[in-house]
Amino acid sequence: MTETSWIKVAEADELPEGRVKTVTAGTRTLALTHFDGQYGALDNKCPHQGGPLGEGSIEDCWLRCPWHGWDFHPLTGESPGGHDDGVETFPVEAREDGIYIAIPAEEAHVRTVTDVMAETMVNWGVTHVFGMVGHSNLGLADAIRVQEDEGNMTFIGIRHEGAAAFACSGYAKLTGKPAACLSIAGPGATNLLTGLWDAKVDRAPVLALTGQVNTQVLGPGAFQEIDLADAFNAVSSFSQTVLSNSDHAELMTLALKNAIVNRDVAHLIFPDEMQTVPAEDNAPASGPFGRMGDIGMAPAQASIDEAMLRINVHRRPVIIVGYGARESMDDIIALAEKLDAPVLTTFKAKGQISDSHELAAGVLGRSGTPIASWFMNESDLLLVFGASFSDHTGIEKKKPIIQVDFDRMALGKFHSVDVPVWGEIGQTARAICDALTNNPDRESQRDEIAERWALWREEKASRRTDDRGNGVASANVFQVLTNVCPDDAVIAVDVGNNTYSFGRYFECADQSVLMSGYLGSIGFAFPAAMGAWAAAGHERPIVSVSGDGGFGQYMGEFTTAVKYGMNITHILLNNSELGKISKEQRAGNWQVWQTSLHNPNFAEYATLCGGLGIRVETADHLEDAMRQALAHDGPALVEIITDAELV
């Protein structure tokens, strides 16, 4: 005999005579009817198109489906005319304290192919999924739920799928490991694309999981049907559809291996009907064991010898490090100390060497300092580690250049270099350091670095006194942030004048900086901070910086941060303008047009969302506001009214 449970679904007088409503009993959704003085309980799903009967109406003694008008008896579930397409009914009791329905005991969970794939994700170390649950990914979402219930994964439900992809990108840039983003078919999937492109061009591993309509309706143009394989082809290094005859564990393993090894986007498409297919008995999950080799790669000795012919005779070498060198900074700094050479960074590499280090010379390029540009101009040899030679950085190609990279395609990508060296960056830096010989003509540049920092800090102090009465100068904002930001914080920055100013004025201690480097996508900062919080929020403070234009792109995600208790401090520079675009229009002799913004009071908005919001209009209130926000346990936003001209 099947065990049943009586579950209260409504109050005694809640449902009027002649009405129907949707109720939930356990995990079942039912249509509760009140007809002819009696109560009925019917399966809520119409057998034809799945229409929700609880949203229908009782007309002429029949319960009518709201989707296509088919009728059922409100108490027996039978259809008129003796057809055999009635709906299942359940026992109902009207008691003094409410209406109760008897439902069978829940059946044990049947392990599905998506369970196997979710278990494989866990084995590969995927701990976080950002996304939105919807009608075409429910089976996959349930497999993720099972892993969350078992303590193996954390799902973070977002307000916009673009934020999910950016959060995954931020997570991967911080950790080097993939998180996953989940969407439905159609618009949910296409919303992922900008964040996925950000991850792709910045070489960050991400796993994208998209639902899809049933395969039987693919082709003629079903609701929310688009060709996801084609849509994701350019952004992903691996994109496959999950089919009935797939090796499901192996498919997930290949996706994650591609993401990690290629440092790229991997994408899997889950047709709706495939997500609940039972797995074969004892079908094993897969994992990384035996699938990954050692990442070490020694440079060729001939390349080292050629590099040393130049290094050992030049007097004023400088070292330029890019984002690709982030895992090798100890070896590069050791080389710099042996050479007494300044270390310049690209903007993407800001923070990879502390600005307090006596050989640090700051950021080179458009977002940089005059310190870095001076040393590059005065150098006679550039040692470039893990940098891409982008226009934004402006590495002088006419200088003698030794370029080191683990990606062979990056060597001499835009122009030839004197010595391209292919090898793992840390190993190569150690090999160069070991091969150095004494050069009595080599100059120590330490004293010059200190002198240049003193000159720049004097200039920054002068800029902090600027006040046109239109808001706080950016030099003030980032000097105060330099003073109060925890040394071990993760800082996600956006794009625009706020980010240029951050590059120039903020002095890094041991913070990690995340940015939308090559895509340069506005709106990156706050979702990326959510990803950083998922990766390290329990060990490190998380800070994000944006302008009003950038925060406005994904400001709804502040409610996500409140929901999950994310301890994120957001610094928002509000000049009511897309300031960088105005600046570009002026530089091109265009009229400034359509760059003004109509903003709410962002601090009040943050408070209404359930976080802490503080508004700052004068520089003397900056420090107290930032300290209060950083001390707040939960999401906090400091809105600073800034002058668009004082950047």
C-alpha positions as CSV (number, residue, x, y, z in Angstrom):
1,M,0.0,0.0,0.0
2,T,1.4,3.4,-1.0
3,E,2.1,5.6,2.0
4,T,0.5,9.0,1.9
5,S,0.9,12.3,3.8
6,W,-1.9,14.7,4.6
7,I,-0.7,18.3,4.0
8,K,-2.5,21.5,4.7
9,V,-2.8,23.6,1.6
10,A,-5.3,26.3,2.4
11,E,-7.3,27.9,5.3
12,A,-10.8,26.7,5.9
13,D,-12.5,29.7,4.3
14,E,-9.8,30.7,1.8
15,L,-11.3,29.4,-1.4
16,P,-14.8,30.7,-2.4
17,E,-17.4,28.4,-3.9
18,G,-17.0,28.1,-7.7
19,R,-13.3,29.0,-7.7
20,V,-10.0,27.2,-8.3
21,K,-6.5,28.1,-7.2
22,T,-3.0,26.6,-7.4
23,V,-1.6,25.1,-4.2
24,T,1.6,23.2,-3.3
25,A,1.7,20.0,-1.3
26,G,5.2,18.8,-0.7
27,T,6.9,19.0,-4.2
28,R,3.6,18.6,-6.0
29,T,1.7,21.5,-7.6
30,L,-2.1,20.9,-7.6
31,A,-5.3,22.6,-8.6
32,L,-7.6,23.0,-5.5
33,T,-11.3,23.4,-6.5
34,H,-14.4,24.4,-4.5
35,F,-17.5,23.2,-6.4
36,D,-21.0,22.2,-5.4
37,G,-20.1,22.5,-1.7
38,Q,-17.1,20.1,-2.0
39,Y,-13.4,20.4,-2.5
40,G,-11.4,18.7,-5.2
41,A,-7.6,18.3,-5.8
42,L,-6.4,17.8,-9.3
43,D,-3.0,17.5,-10.9
44,N,-2.3,21.0,-11.9
45,K,-0.9,20.1,-15.4
46,C,-3.3,19.8,-18.3
47,P,-2.4,16.5,-20.2
48,H,-2.4,18.3,-23.5
49,Q,0.0,21.2,-23.3
50,G,0.8,21.3,-19.6
51,G,-1.4,24.3,-18.9
52,P,-1.8,25.2,-15.3
53,L,-5.3,24.2,-14.3
54,G,-5.1,26.2,-11.1
55,E,-5.1,29.4,-13.2
56,G,-8.2,28.3,-15.0
57,S,-11.9,29.0,-14.1
58,I,-15.0,26.9,-13.4
59,E,-17.6,27.6,-16.0
60,D,-20.9,25.7,-16.5
61,C,-19.8,23.0,-14.1
62,W,-16.5,22.4,-15.8
63,L,-12.9,23.4,-14.9
64,R,-11.5,25.0,-18.1
65,C,-7.8,24.9,-18.9
66,P,-6.5,28.6,-19.3
67,W,-4.3,27.7,-22.2
68,H,-6.5,26.0,-24.8
69,G,-10.0,25.7,-23.2
70,W,-10.2,21.9,-22.6
71,D,-12.7,21.0,-19.8
72,F,-12.4,18.7,-16.8
73,H,-14.8,18.0,-14.0
74,P,-13.7,20.1,-10.9
75,L,-14.0,17.1,-8.6
76,T,-13.3,13.9,-10.6
77,G,-10.9,15.3,-13.2
78,E,-12.7,13.5,-16.0
79,S,-13.1,15.2,-19.4
80,P,-16.6,15.5,-21.0
81,G,-17.7,13.0,-23.6
82,G,-16.0,10.0,-22.0
83,H,-12.6,10.8,-23.3
84,D,-9.6,9.1,-21.5
85,D,-7.6,12.3,-21.1
86,G,-8.7,13.2,-17.6
87,V,-6.3,14.4,-14.9
88,E,-5.2,12.6,-11.7
89,T,-7.1,13.5,-8.5
90,F,-6.1,13.3,-4.8
91,P,-8.1,12.8,-1.6
92,V,-9.2,16.1,0.1
93,E,-10.4,16.7,3.6
94,A,-12.0,19.9,4.9
95,R,-11.1,20.2,8.5
96,E,-11.8,22.9,11.1
97,D,-8.3,24.4,10.7
98,G,-8.0,24.2,6.9
99,I,-8.1,22.1,3.7
100,Y,-5.8,19.1,3.6
101,I,-4.7,17.0,0.6
102,A,-3.3,13.4,0.8
103,I,-0.3,12.9,-1.5
104,P,1.8,9.8,-2.0
105,A,5.2,9.7,-0.4
106,E,7.9,11.2,-2.6
107,E,9.7,8.7,-4.7
108,A,13.4,8.3,-4.3
109,H,15.5,10.6,-6.6
110,V,16.4,8.8,-9.8
111,R,20.0,9.7,-10.8
112,T,20.0,11.4,-14.2
113,V,22.6,12.1,-16.8
114,T,22.7,15.7,-15.6
115,D,23.5,14.4,-12.1
116,V,26.4,12.5,-13.6
117,M,27.6,15.7,-15.2
118,A,27.1,17.8,-12.1
119,E,29.1,15.2,-10.1
120,T,31.9,15.5,-12.7
121,M,31.9,19.3,-12.3
122,V,32.4,18.8,-8.6
123,N,35.3,16.4,-9.2
124,W,37.0,19.0,-11.4
125,G,36.7,21.5,-8.5
126,V,33.7,23.6,-9.7
127,T,32.2,25.0,-6.5
128,H,30.1,27.9,-7.7
129,V,27.4,28.3,-10.3
130,F,25.9,31.8,-11.1
131,G,22.7,31.9,-13.1
132,M,19.0,32.0,-13.4
133,V,16.7,28.9,-13.1
134,G,14.0,28.8,-15.8
135,H,11.7,26.6,-17.8
136,S,14.3,25.1,-20.2
137,N,17.0,24.3,-17.6
138,L,14.9,22.8,-14.7
139,G,16.3,19.3,-14.9
140,L,19.9,20.6,-15.0
141,A,19.1,23.0,-12.2
142,D,17.8,20.2,-10.0
143,A,21.1,18.3,-10.5
144,I,22.9,21.4,-9.3
145,R,20.5,21.6,-6.4
146,V,21.4,18.0,-5.4
147,Q,25.1,19.0,-5.3
148,E,24.3,22.1,-3.3
149,D,22.2,20.0,-0.8
150,E,25.2,17.7,-0.4
151,G,27.5,20.7,0.3
152,N,29.5,20.4,-2.9
153,M,28.4,23.4,-4.8
154,T,26.9,26.9,-4.2
155,F,24.3,28.3,-6.5
156,I,24.0,32.1,-6.7
157,G,20.8,33.3,-8.4
158,I,21.3,36.6,-10.3
159,R,19.0,39.2,-11.8
160,H,20.6,39.2,-15.2
161,E,22.5,36.5,-17.0
162,G,25.1,39.0,-18.1
163,A,26.1,39.5,-14.5
164,A,26.4,35.7,-14.1
165,A,29.0,35.6,-16.9
166,F,30.9,38.6,-15.5
167,A,30.9,37.0,-12.1
168,C,32.4,33.8,-13.5
169,S,35.0,35.9,-15.3
170,G,35.9,37.7,-12.1
171,Y,36.1,34.4,-10.3
172,A,38.4,32.9,-12.9
173,K,40.6,36.0,-13.1
174,L,41.2,35.9,-9.4
175,T,41.7,32.1,-9.0
176,G,42.6,30.7,-12.4
177,K,39.8,28.2,-11.9
178,P,36.4,28.0,-13.6
179,A,33.0,28.8,-12.2
180,A,29.9,28.0,-14.2
181,C,27.1,30.2,-15.4
182,L,23.6,28.8,-16.1
183,S,20.9,30.1,-18.3
184,I,17.7,29.1,-20.1
185,A,17.5,28.9,-23.9
186,G,17.0,31.9,-26.1
187,P,17.4,35.3,-24.4
188,G,18.9,33.9,-21.2
189,A,21.7,32.3,-23.3
190,T,22.3,35.4,-25.4
191,N,22.5,37.5,-22.3
192,L,25.6,35.6,-21.3
193,L,27.6,36.5,-24.3
194,T,29.2,39.8,-23.3
195,G,30.6,38.4,-20.0
196,L,31.8,35.3,-21.8
197,W,33.6,37.4,-24.4
198,D,35.3,39.3,-21.5
199,A,36.5,36.0,-20.1
200,K,37.6,34.8,-23.5
201,V,39.7,37.8,-24.5
202,D,41.3,38.0,-21.0
203,R,42.1,34.2,-21.1
204,A,39.9,33.3,-18.1
205,P,38.4,29.8,-17.9
206,V,34.6,29.7,-17.7
207,L,32.0,27.0,-18.1
208,A,28.7,28.1,-19.7
209,L,25.6,25.8,-19.3
210,T,22.6,26.7,-21.4
211,G,19.2,25.1,-21.6
212,Q,17.6,24.5,-25.0
213,V,14.1,23.7,-26.3
214,N,13.2,20.1,-26.9
215,T,15.0,18.7,-29.9
216,Q,11.8,17.5,-31.4
217,V,10.7,21.1,-32.0
218,L,14.1,22.4,-33.1
219,G,14.1,23.9,-36.6
220,P,10.7,25.4,-37.4
221,G,11.1,28.2,-34.9
222,A,9.8,27.1,-31.5
223,F,9.3,29.6,-28.6
224,Q,12.8,30.8,-27.5
225,E,14.5,28.7,-30.0
226,I,17.8,30.0,-31.4
227,D,20.8,28.1,-32.8
228,L,22.9,28.1,-29.7
229,A,25.7,26.1,-31.3
230,D,26.1,28.8,-33.9
231,A,25.6,31.7,-31.4
232,F,28.3,30.4,-29.1
233,N,30.7,29.2,-31.8
234,A,33.0,32.2,-31.8
235,V,33.1,32.8,-28.1
236,S,33.9,29.3,-27.0
237,S,36.8,27.0,-27.6
238,F,34.5,24.0,-26.9
239,S,30.8,23.9,-27.5
240,Q,28.7,20.7,-27.7
241,T,25.1,19.6,-27.4
242,V,24.3,16.9,-24.8
243,L,22.6,14.0,-26.6
244,S,21.1,10.7,-25.5
245,N,24.0,8.8,-26.8
246,S,26.7,11.1,-25.4
247,D,29.3,9.9,-22.9
248,H,27.9,12.4,-20.4
249,A,30.7,12.3,-17.9
250,E,33.4,12.4,-20.6
251,L,31.6,15.4,-22.3
252,M,31.7,17.4,-19.1
253,T,35.4,16.4,-18.5
254,L,36.3,17.6,-22.0
255,A,34.4,20.9,-21.5
256,L,36.3,21.6,-18.3
257,K,39.6,20.5,-19.6
258,N,39.2,22.8,-22.6
259,A,38.3,25.7,-20.3
260,I,41.2,25.2,-18.0
261,V,44.0,24.2,-20.4
262,N,43.0,26.7,-23.1
263,R,42.0,29.4,-20.5
264,D,38.9,29.9,-22.5
265,V,35.1,29.5,-22.5
266,A,33.6,26.0,-22.7
267,H,29.9,25.6,-23.5
268,L,27.4,22.8,-23.2
269,I,23.8,22.9,-24.5
270,F,21.2,20.9,-22.7
271,P,18.0,20.1,-24.7
272,D,15.1,20.1,-22.3
273,E,14.2,16.5,-22.6
274,M,17.8,15.3,-22.1
275,Q,18.1,16.8,-18.6
276,T,15.9,14.2,-16.9
277,V,17.0,11.1,-18.8
278,P,17.9,8.4,-16.2
279,A,21.6,7.6,-16.0
280,E,22.7,4.0,-16.7
281,D,23.1,2.0,-13.5
282,N,26.2,3.0,-11.6
283,A,27.4,5.3,-14.4
284,P,30.6,6.8,-13.0
285,A,31.3,10.5,-12.9
286,S,34.6,11.7,-14.4
287,G,37.3,13.9,-13.1
288,P,40.8,15.4,-13.7
289,F,42.9,12.4,-12.5
290,G,45.3,11.4,-15.3
291,R,44.0,14.1,-17.6
292,M,46.3,17.0,-16.9
293,G,50.0,17.3,-17.3
294,D,52.6,19.5,-15.5
295,I,52.4,23.1,-16.6
296,G,56.1,23.7,-16.4
297,M,57.9,24.5,-19.6
298,A,61.6,25.3,-19.7
299,P,62.8,27.7,-22.3
300,A,65.3,26.6,-24.9
301,Q,68.9,27.1,-23.8
302,A,69.7,28.8,-27.1
303,S,67.0,31.4,-26.4
304,I,68.4,32.1,-22.9
305,D,71.9,32.4,-24.3
306,E,70.7,34.9,-26.9
307,A,68.9,36.9,-24.2
308,M,72.0,37.0,-22.0
309,L,74.2,38.4,-24.8
310,R,72.0,41.6,-24.5
311,I,71.2,41.7,-20.8
312,N,74.8,41.3,-19.7
313,V,75.9,44.4,-21.7
314,H,73.1,46.9,-21.3
315,R,73.4,49.6,-18.7
316,R,69.7,50.5,-18.0
317,P,67.4,47.6,-18.5
318,V,63.8,47.8,-17.3
319,I,61.3,45.0,-16.7
320,I,57.7,45.3,-18.0
321,V,55.2,42.7,-16.6
322,G,51.8,42.0,-18.0
323,Y,48.8,40.1,-16.7
324,G,50.3,36.8,-18.1
325,A,53.1,37.1,-15.5
326,R,50.8,37.2,-12.5
327,E,51.7,33.7,-11.2
328,S,55.5,34.3,-11.6
329,M,56.1,37.6,-9.8
330,D,58.4,36.2,-7.1
331,D,60.8,35.1,-9.7
332,I,60.5,38.3,-11.7
333,I,61.1,40.5,-8.6
334,A,64.1,38.4,-7.7
335,L,65.5,39.1,-11.2
336,A,64.7,42.8,-10.9
337,E,66.6,42.9,-7.5
338,K,69.6,41.3,-9.0
339,L,69.6,43.7,-11.9
340,D,68.6,46.8,-9.8
341,A,66.1,47.4,-12.5
342,P,62.7,49.1,-12.2
343,V,59.5,47.0,-12.7
344,L,56.8,48.6,-14.8
345,T,53.4,47.0,-15.2
346,T,50.7,47.1,-17.8
347,F,47.4,48.4,-16.4
348,K,46.0,44.8,-16.4
349,A,49.0,43.9,-14.2
350,K,48.5,46.7,-11.7
351,G,49.1,45.4,-8.2
352,Q,51.3,42.4,-9.2
353,I,54.2,44.2,-7.5
354,S,53.5,46.4,-4.5
355,D,53.9,50.1,-5.2
356,S,55.8,50.3,-1.9
357,H,58.6,48.0,-3.3
358,E,61.7,50.1,-4.0
359,L,61.9,48.8,-7.6
360,A,58.2,49.4,-8.4
361,A,57.7,52.1,-11.0
362,G,53.9,52.0,-11.4
363,V,51.6,51.5,-14.4
364,L,52.8,52.2,-18.0
365,G,50.5,53.6,-20.6
366,R,47.3,55.6,-20.8
367,S,46.1,54.6,-17.3
368,G,49.6,55.0,-15.9
369,T,52.0,57.2,-14.1
370,P,54.8,59.5,-15.4
371,I,57.2,57.3,-13.3
372,A,56.8,54.3,-15.6
373,S,56.9,56.3,-18.8
374,W,60.1,58.1,-17.7
375,F,61.9,54.8,-17.0
376,M,60.9,53.2,-20.3
377,N,62.1,56.3,-22.2
378,E,65.4,56.3,-20.3
379,S,66.0,52.6,-20.7
380,D,68.3,50.8,-23.2
381,L,66.7,47.4,-23.0
382,L,63.1,46.2,-22.2
383,L,62.6,42.7,-20.6
384,V,58.9,42.0,-21.2
385,F,57.2,39.2,-19.3
386,G,53.6,38.1,-20.1
387,A,52.4,41.3,-21.8
388,S,50.5,41.7,-25.1
389,F,51.9,45.0,-26.4
390,S,48.5,46.6,-26.6
391,D,48.2,50.3,-27.7
392,H,46.8,51.1,-24.3
393,T,50.2,50.2,-22.7
394,G,52.4,51.7,-25.3
395,I,55.5,49.7,-25.0
396,E,58.1,51.4,-27.2
397,K,58.8,48.9,-30.1
398,K,61.9,50.8,-31.2
399,K,63.7,49.8,-28.0
400,P,65.7,46.5,-27.9
401,I,63.2,44.0,-26.6
402,I,63.4,40.6,-25.0
403,Q,59.9,39.1,-24.8
404,V,59.1,36.1,-22.6
405,D,55.7,34.3,-22.9
406,F,54.2,30.8,-22.4
407,D,51.9,31.5,-25.4
408,R,54.0,31.1,-28.5
409,M,51.4,33.1,-30.5
410,A,52.0,36.1,-28.2
411,L,55.6,36.4,-29.1
412,G,56.2,39.2,-31.6
413,K,52.4,39.3,-32.1
414,F,52.2,42.8,-33.5
415,H,55.8,43.4,-34.5
416,S,59.1,41.6,-34.4
417,V,61.2,41.7,-31.2
418,D,64.9,41.2,-30.8
419,V,64.7,38.0,-28.7
420,P,61.4,36.1,-28.4
421,V,61.7,33.5,-25.6
422,W,59.1,30.7,-25.4
423,G,58.8,29.2,-21.9
424,E,56.9,29.2,-18.6
425,I,57.5,32.7,-17.3
426,G,58.7,31.9,-13.8
427,Q,61.1,29.2,-15.0
428,T,62.4,31.6,-17.7
429,A,62.9,34.4,-15.1
430,R,64.9,32.0,-12.9
431,A,67.0,30.9,-15.8
432,I,67.9,34.5,-16.7
433,C,68.6,35.3,-13.1
434,D,70.9,32.3,-12.8
435,A,72.8,33.2,-16.0
436,L,73.4,36.9,-15.1
437,T,77.0,38.0,-15.0
438,N,78.5,41.0,-13.3
439,N,78.3,44.1,-15.5
440,P,80.3,47.0,-13.9
441,D,78.6,49.5,-16.2
442,R,75.0,48.5,-15.2
443,E,73.4,51.3,-13.3
444,S,71.4,50.9,-10.1
445,Q,68.2,52.8,-10.6
446,R,66.8,52.5,-7.1
447,D,67.5,56.1,-6.1
448,E,66.0,57.4,-9.3
449,I,62.8,55.4,-8.6
450,A,62.5,57.0,-5.2
451,E,63.1,60.5,-6.7
452,R,60.4,59.9,-9.4
453,W,57.9,58.7,-6.8
454,A,58.5,61.8,-4.7
455,L,57.9,64.0,-7.7
456,W,54.7,62.2,-8.6
457,R,53.3,62.2,-5.1
458,E,54.0,66.0,-4.9
459,E,52.0,66.4,-8.2
460,K,49.1,64.2,-6.8
461,A,49.0,66.3,-3.7
462,S,48.7,69.4,-5.8
463,R,45.8,67.9,-7.8
464,R,44.0,67.1,-4.6
465,T,43.6,70.8,-3.9
466,D,41.7,71.3,-7.1
467,D,38.1,72.3,-6.5
468,R,35.8,73.8,-9.1
469,G,32.7,73.5,-6.9
470,N,31.3,70.7,-9.1
471,G,32.3,67.7,-6.9
472,V,35.3,65.9,-5.5
473,A,38.5,65.5,-7.5
474,S,39.4,61.9,-8.4
475,A,42.9,62.4,-7.0
476,N,41.2,62.8,-3.6
477,V,39.0,59.7,-4.0
478,F,41.9,57.4,-4.7
479,Q,44.3,58.9,-2.2
480,V,41.8,58.2,0.5
481,L,41.1,54.7,-0.9
482,T,44.9,54.1,-0.9
483,N,44.9,55.1,2.8
484,V,42.0,53.0,4.0
485,C,41.7,50.0,1.7
486,P,42.9,46.8,3.3
487,D,46.3,45.6,2.0
488,D,44.9,42.2,1.1
489,A,41.7,43.3,-0.6
490,V,40.5,42.3,-4.1
491,I,39.5,45.3,-6.1
492,A,37.3,45.0,-9.2
493,V,37.4,48.1,-11.4
494,D,35.1,49.2,-14.2
495,V,35.9,51.2,-17.4
496,G,35.9,54.9,-18.0
497,N,37.5,57.9,-16.4
498,N,37.1,56.4,-12.9
499,T,39.3,53.5,-14.0
500,Y,42.0,55.7,-15.6
501,S,42.1,57.7,-12.4
502,F,42.4,54.5,-10.3
503,G,45.4,53.5,-12.5
504,R,47.1,56.8,-12.0
505,Y,46.4,57.6,-8.4
506,F,45.7,54.5,-6.4
507,E,48.9,53.0,-4.9
508,C,48.7,49.2,-4.4
509,A,49.9,47.3,-1.4
510,D,49.2,43.6,-1.8
511,Q,45.7,44.0,-3.4
512,S,44.6,42.0,-6.4
513,V,43.0,44.0,-9.2
514,L,40.4,42.6,-11.6
515,M,39.3,44.4,-14.7
516,S,37.7,43.9,-18.1
517,G,41.0,44.2,-19.9
518,Y,40.8,43.6,-23.6
519,L,37.0,43.8,-23.9
520,G,36.8,46.9,-21.8
521,S,33.2,46.3,-20.9
522,I,31.3,48.9,-18.9
523,G,29.4,47.3,-16.0
524,F,32.1,44.7,-15.2
525,A,33.1,45.8,-11.8
526,F,30.2,44.9,-9.5
527,P,29.3,41.5,-11.0
528,A,33.1,40.7,-11.0
529,A,33.2,41.6,-7.3
530,M,30.4,39.1,-6.7
531,G,32.5,36.5,-8.4
532,A,35.5,37.5,-6.3
533,W,33.4,37.3,-3.1
534,A,32.4,33.8,-4.1
535,A,36.0,32.8,-4.5
536,A,37.6,34.6,-1.6
537,G,35.1,36.7,0.3
538,H,35.5,34.8,3.5
539,E,39.2,35.4,3.5
540,R,39.7,38.7,1.8
541,P,37.9,42.1,1.7
542,I,36.2,42.7,-1.6
543,V,36.0,46.2,-3.1
544,S,34.6,47.4,-6.5
545,V,35.0,50.7,-8.2
546,S,32.9,52.2,-11.0
547,G,31.3,55.3,-12.4
548,D,27.6,55.9,-12.4
549,G,27.3,54.7,-16.0
550,G,29.0,51.3,-15.1
551,F,27.0,50.7,-12.0
552,G,23.8,51.5,-13.7
553,Q,24.3,48.6,-16.1
554,Y,23.9,46.0,-13.4
555,M,22.6,47.9,-10.4
556,G,19.9,45.3,-9.8
557,E,22.6,42.9,-8.7
558,F,23.0,44.9,-5.5
559,T,19.9,43.1,-4.4
560,T,21.7,39.8,-5.2
561,A,24.5,40.9,-2.9
562,V,22.1,41.7,-0.1
563,K,20.3,38.3,-0.6
564,Y,23.5,36.3,-0.2
565,G,25.1,38.6,2.4
566,M,28.0,39.5,0.1
567,N,30.5,41.6,2.0
568,I,31.3,44.0,-0.9
569,T,32.2,47.7,-0.7
570,H,31.4,49.5,-3.8
571,I,33.0,52.9,-4.5
572,L,30.8,54.8,-7.0
573,L,32.1,58.0,-8.7
574,N,28.9,59.9,-9.8
575,N,29.4,62.7,-12.2
576,S,26.0,62.3,-13.9
577,E,27.9,61.7,-17.2
578,L,29.6,59.2,-19.4
579,G,32.7,61.3,-18.7
580,K,35.2,59.4,-20.8
581,I,33.0,59.6,-23.9
582,S,32.5,63.4,-23.4
583,K,36.3,63.7,-23.2
584,E,36.7,61.7,-26.4
585,Q,34.1,63.8,-28.2
586,R,36.0,67.0,-27.3
587,A,39.3,65.5,-28.3
588,G,37.9,64.6,-31.7
589,N,36.4,68.1,-32.1
590,W,32.9,66.7,-31.9
591,Q,30.1,68.3,-29.9
592,V,29.5,66.7,-26.6
593,W,26.2,64.9,-27.2
594,Q,24.1,62.3,-25.3
595,T,26.6,61.6,-22.6
596,S,24.6,63.1,-19.7
597,L,22.9,60.7,-17.3
598,H,19.8,61.0,-15.2
599,N,20.6,59.2,-11.9
600,P,18.8,58.3,-8.7
601,N,20.4,58.9,-5.4
602,F,22.5,55.7,-5.5
603,A,23.1,55.7,-1.7
604,E,19.4,55.8,-1.0
605,Y,18.9,53.0,-3.6
606,A,21.5,50.8,-1.8
607,T,19.7,51.4,1.5
608,L,16.3,50.6,0.0
609,C,17.8,47.3,-1.3
610,G,18.8,46.4,2.3
611,G,22.5,47.4,2.2
612,L,24.4,50.4,3.5
613,G,24.4,53.5,1.4
614,I,26.4,56.6,2.1
615,R,26.5,59.8,-0.1
616,V,29.6,62.0,-0.1
617,E,29.7,65.5,-1.6
618,T,32.9,67.0,-0.2
619,A,36.4,65.5,0.1
620,D,36.5,66.0,3.9
621,H,33.9,63.3,4.3
622,L,35.6,60.7,2.2
623,E,37.6,58.9,4.8
624,D,34.8,58.4,7.3
625,A,32.5,57.2,4.7
626,M,34.9,54.6,3.2
627,R,35.9,53.4,6.6
628,Q,32.3,53.0,7.6
629,A,31.5,51.1,4.4
630,L,34.5,48.8,4.8
631,A,33.5,48.0,8.3
632,H,29.9,47.1,7.4
633,D,29.1,43.4,7.4
634,G,27.4,43.1,4.1
635,P,27.1,45.1,0.8
636,A,27.8,48.8,1.1
637,L,27.9,51.6,-1.4
638,V,29.7,54.9,-1.1
639,E,28.3,57.3,-3.7
640,I,30.8,60.2,-4.3
641,I,29.7,63.2,-6.3
642,T,32.7,63.9,-8.5
643,D,33.8,66.5,-11.0
644,A,34.0,65.1,-14.5
645,E,36.9,67.4,-15.4
646,L,39.1,66.6,-12.4
647,V,40.2,63.1,-13.4
